[in-house]
Amino acid sequence: MTHILTLVADRTATTLTDAVVARVRDATDAGASDWLAPGEAADLACASPDPARIAEALDGAPIDAITTPAAGRRKRLLVADMDSTIVTSETLDELAAEAGLKEDIAAITRRSMNGELDFAEALRARVAMLKGLPVAALERTWATTRLTPGAAELVATMRAHGAVTALVSGGFTWFTARVAEKLGFDIHRANTLEHDGVALTGTVGEPILDRHAKLEELRRLSNAHGIPIEATLAVGDGANDLDMLREAGLGVAFHAKPIVAEAAKTRITYGNLRALLFAQGYRQEEIK
């Protein structure tokens, strides 16, 4: 069989049952199932399956179906977006709440992440609205920032198996540095939110890290570490992630905006970030 179909459930909300696995196996003419985590994830060896047949077999069940080539499943480079991917929130929107501008700025964020606005222009406009906000607001925002379930396991497990892990964000280094330290990312890249030590100046350092820069960072890291592009994994949720998702060996749209979910070959709609480990064939006992 040339491909592996991985079925993944969000273990906090539902259970992947033998009956569901059998139904998908029959619909795809797959081989015997291989359980990676009981009730959560299973592999099926198959030819390249028809997504429509998989969807019909799942019959609306909240189960993610991820198809990957059987060869080279485990990736050696992870490039991850931060906001609404590794952390649950959009940190700029939460920072805007400190200025009483969350709804105004979040509306711009949504349009930018849906690809309706130029990312760099939208970022400059949002940051300008925060001019004069005390630097202390950054600390308060960080205190309420939460990691996405599975993020710690994803980074720790891939690092334990020799992968390079990079956090590459259109957000700000003030936050990526803290997330990278907390989770153990090897590298972090983001934009610089400028301030005078007391308050934000309403400006962002240039050049802005946008969708093209994310793609270039994926390529740069791949070349720098001698890792073929097919051995890379990229994950994100917004329009500024699309280019790197398309180029990576495994590009995953994670709980993504509609334009991204529609364009990406691989989507995680229901599960958490552990799904990215199962997509690489990791078993429960290997997850850190």
N, C-alpha and C positions, 0 to 999 in steps of 0.2 A: 504494500500500500504506500502511496506517495505522500499522503497527508495525515495529519492528526486533527481530529475534531475534539476540542476540549469543552465540556459542559461545566459551568460554574454557577453555583447558587450563592446568594448572600446568606450565610449561615445564621445571621441574627434575625432574618425575616422568613426564610423558607428552607425546605430540605430538598435536595436532589435525590429522588427516589429511584429504585431499581426499575420501576415501571416506566418512568420518563426516559431513562437511559435506554431501555429496551425498545421503546417506541421510536426514538431517534436512530438507534442502531438499525432497526428494520427499514426505516425510511431512507437511509443512506447506504444500505448494503455494506455496513461496516463489520469489522471483526469483533472479537470479544472485547468487552469493556475492561478497563484497567482503572481501578479506583485510586486516585491520588490522595483524597481526603474523604473519608466516609461521610455521606450526606451533603458534601460540599462540592467536590470536583471529581470528574472522571474523564479519561481519555478513550477515544474510539479511533482505531486505525481505519483509514478509508481512502478511496480515490477522492479527488477534489469534489466535495459535495455541493449540491444545489442549495443555496440559501433558502429558496422558497420551500423546498421539501423539509428542511430543518425547521423552519418557522411553522409549517403545517403540523409537524410532529410535536412540537412544543405546545401548540394550541393555546398560546397566550400565557403560558407559565413564565414566571419571572426568573428565567434562566438565561445566562449569557452563553452563546455558542461562538467559539473562537477556532478558526481553521488556520493551521500553520503547516508548512512543509515538514515532513517527518525528519529531514536532515537539518542539522544546525539549529535546533530549537533553543538551546541555551545561549543567551546573548552575553557579550563581553563588555559592552558599554551601555549604560543607562543614561539617557538625557531626559530629565523630567521638568515639566512646568511646575510652578509653585502654587499660584492662586487658583482655588477651586480644583486643585489636583492633589498636590502633596499636603496642602492645608485646605480646610473646608470653606474658607471665606475668600473674598476679594479684599486684600489688606488695604488697598487704597480707598475702597468704599468705607471700610470700617474706620480708617483714619479720618475720612470726611465726616463721619458721625460726630467726631470730637469738635468739629466746627459747625455742627448743625446743618451740614450740607449733604448728608448721606443720600437722600433720594435724588437730588439734582445730579450728583456725581455718578451714582449707580446707574442712572438712566443713560449717561454717556458711556459708561463701561459696558452695559448690555449691548448697545449699538456697535461699539468697537469690537467686542468679542464675537458678535454675529457677522462681522465683516462689512458693516454698513458705513463705517467711518475709517479714515486713515488712522492707523494705530498711533503713529508718532504725533500727529496733530491732536488727536484726542487726549493723549497723555499730557502733552504740554498744556492743553486747555484745563484739564482737571487739576493739575498741579498748581497752575496759576490761581485757581480759586481758593487754594489753601494758604496763600501768602499771609504771613503773620501768625500762623498757628504755632503755639509753643512746641518746642522739641519734646517736652515731657509727654505730649500726646502720643508720640511714637511708642514710648514705654507702656502707656495705658492700652494702646491697641495690641501690642505684643502680648500683654498679659491675658487677653481674651482670645488670642488666636489658637485654634485647635488643629491638631494633626488629623488628616483623613485616616480612617481605619485601614490598616494594612500597610501604611507608609513605612513604619519602622521595620516591619518584617521584610518588605520589598528591598529596602536599602541594605539592611544587615545581611540578608540571605545572599543577595548578589555579590556583595563585597566579600563574604565568606568563601564564595566560589571563584574569586579572582577577578570579578568585573570592576571596571572603573565606573564611578557614579557621579553624575553632574547634575546640579540644580541650575537650570537656565530659565530665567524669568524676565518678563516684560515689566515686572514690579521693581522693587528697590532693594539694593544691597543691604540696607539697614535690616530688612527682614530676612533676606536669603542667608545672610551670615549667621543669624540665630537659628534658622531652620537647619542649615547645613551642619552647624555644630551639634545641635540636638540629635539629629538622625545619623550623623557620620558620613554625609556626602563628602567625596574627595575634593570636589570643585564646586564653586558657585559663581554664577555670572548674572548680573542684573543692571538696572539703571541706578544712577546716583541721584538721590533726593537732596537738593542743596539747601543748606541752612547756615546761619551765622553763629551757631552755638547756642542761640537763645530761641530763635523762631525760624520757620521755613521762609525761604526767600521767594517762593513761588516759581522756582525754576528747576529744571532737571538737567543733569549733565549731558553733554553731547559727545559723540553721536548716540542716539537712542537705540537701545537694543529692541529691535522690532522683529517681524516674522522672518525677514531675510537674514538678520543677524543670528536668529536661532538656528536656521538652516546652516549658516556658515560655521556656527559653533559646533554643531553635530559633525560637520565635515572636518573641521580643524582637530577636534578631539579624536576622531577616527584615525586621521593621518598621524597625529602626534603619538598615539599609542599603538600604531601598527595594527589596528583592528579593522578588518574589512567592513564595509558599510552594511553588508548583509548580516553581520554579527552584532548589530546595534539595535537597541530598543528605545523608542521615544514615546512619551505619553504626555497628553495635554488635553485641554477642553475648548480652547478658543480659536478664532480665525487666525490669530498670529502664530498658532502652532501647526497649521495645516502643512506648510512646506516641509517642516522637519518630519512630520508624521508620514508624509508621502515618500520621503527619501529613505527613512530608516528601514532596516531589515524587518522589524516588527514595529509598526506605528499604530498606537492605540489611542482612540478617542475615548476619554474617560468621562462619563456622565456629561457629555459634551453639548455645546450649543448646536442647534439644528443644522446649520450649514456645515459644521465639522462632522457631526454624526453621519450626515448624508454622504460626505465626500470620503471619509476614512474607510479603509478596507476592514479594519478591526475596531469593534466598539465594545466597551463595557458599559452597560446600561443599568444593571441591577447590583452587581457585586462590588466589593471594595478592591483595594489595590493588591490584595493577595491573588486576585485573578491573574495578574501579570506574571506571577510566579508559576501558577498552574499552567498558563499558556506556554511556559518554557519547559514543562514537564517535571517541575519540582514536586516532591511528595511532602505530605504533612510533616513527616519526621525530619525532613531536611530544612524546614523553615525555622528561622531563628526568632 
